[in-house]
Amino acid sequence: MGKDRQGDSAEQPSPLQSLKVDLDFYKESIKEVSIDMVAEGYTLYPIFIAHQHEVSIGEPILRHEELNTRWSIHASSLEEFVERGLIKEERKNYFIKTYKPADEYMCLFVVVPEGANFVFYPYG
């Protein structure tokens, strides 16, 4: 008289749920890094890569192994994304127009096994 199981996927929460938990834990640190990146003239468009594996872009700022969380965060920029070809030069202006204020939102590049996507997540 147990539950009818329809595969493990029904039992597994979405990895994005654990990302939200980690982002709420990380948000003050990410905001501080974002403000510093802009204030120091590094970029007007900070991008934070959220991942659970290894990525070869940006600088690690929050490591899940050290913080007992599920997601790691690397800090990067629009300029690095263009230089690496992740954002095409002809799409740069569109990205700038849709970029939300860096003091109110973190710009995340969320990497999951199925692919990657940009998400703006509010600090507040």
DASULPE-V308689 format. One record per backbone hydrogen bond with DSSP energy under -1.0 kcal/mol. NH is the residue of the N-H (numbers start at 1). CO is the residue of the C=O. If there is no record, write none. Layout:
nh: [NH;NH]
co: [CO;CO]
This chain:
nh: [11;12;17;19;20;21;22;23;24;25;26;27;30;31;32;33;34;35;36;37;38;39;40;41;42;43;47;48;49;50;51;59;61;62;67;68;69;72;73;74;75;76;78;81;82;83;84;85;86;87;91;92;95;96;97;98;99;104;105;106;108;109;110;111;112;115;117;119;121;123]
co: [8;8;14;15;16;17;18;19;20;21;22;23;26;27;28;29;30;31;32;33;34;35;36;38;37;37;76;107;74;109;72;75;73;73;63;64;64;51;62;49;59;47;45;77;78;79;80;82;81;81;88;89;91;92;93;94;95;101;101;121;119;48;117;50;115;112;110;108;106;104]
